[in-house]
């Protein structure tokens, strides 16, 4: 498992992640009123998802079953299991966005 770094000081924050031969662009945004992070996902110029919320323990884009999406999961998680939300004070402090491949899950 890898941690995907999110620079909260640069929001909206855009980063490209290469997975195998394919690059995906993630745009992280923050809603101050709701204390909620969201993610847009693009593959090249194609928009795959807009406004996907970061919900603790829930894989991003989990409702999409399409070959265009990454073949791995992105899951917000606190390894100490003391925090169960993904707000401003939690993300990057105790909760991190993990990139999880299917073989990572099989080996747990």
N, C-alpha and C positions, 0 to 999 in steps of 0.2 A: 504494500500500500504506500502511496505517496501523498504528501500534503500539497494542495494547490494553494499557493500564496495569494492573498487578496490584500491589496494596499488600500485600506479604508480612507487614507488621507487623499487619495487621488480620485475618489468617486465622482461621477461615474467612471469606473475603471475597466479598461479593455485589455485583454490578454489573449494571445494565441497559444493553443496547446496542440502539439503534434502527437498524434496517436497512430503509431505505425507509419503508413504512407500518407495519412490524411491529417490536415490541419483544421482545427475548429477555433472559432473566435468566440470568446465569452465576454459579455459586457455586464459587469456587476453594477447595480444601482441600489440606492438606499432610500427608503421612505421614512422620514423623521417622525411623522405623526404616528405611524403604525409600528415603528421600530422594527422594520422588516427589510431584509435584503431580497432583491430579485435578480434574475439572470436572464439575459437574452443569449441565444445560441445561433451561430451562423456557420455554415460550411461554404467557404468561398464567398460568393455574393448572395447565396441563398439563405434566407432567414428560416430557421427551423423552429424556433420557439421564442416567444416574447413574454417577459414578466413572470417567469417561473420562480415561485418563492422558495427561499432556502428554509426548509422546515427540518428541525432536528430529527436525525435518524431516518429521514426519508430520502431515497435516491432522487436526484434531480432528473427531470424528464422521464420519470418512471411510468407515466401514462402514455408514452409514445413508443409504439412497437413498429419501427420503421428502419429499414437498412441504412438510411442516411444518418442516423444518430450514432454516437459512439457505442462501441461494444463493451464498454465498461460502465461502472456506476460512479457517481459523484455524490458522496454522502457527508452531510455536516454531522460531526460527532465529537464528543468530549471524551478522550481516553480515560479520564478519571471518573467519568460517569456521575459527576457532581452537578452538572448543568444540563438542562434539558430544553433549552431554547437557543435561538440564534438571533440575538439582538446586538446592538452596537457594542455593548460592554463585554459580550461573550465571544463574538467572532474574532479570531486571531489571538485571543487571550487564553481561553479554555476550550472553545469549540473551533475545530478546523475542518476545512473541506478536504475530504479524503478521496483520492482516485482509487477505486477498487476494481480489480480485474476478476473475472469469474474464478480463476484458479486461486486467488487470494481467499475467496469464500470457501472453496473446497478444502483448503488447508487449515481452516480454523477448527 
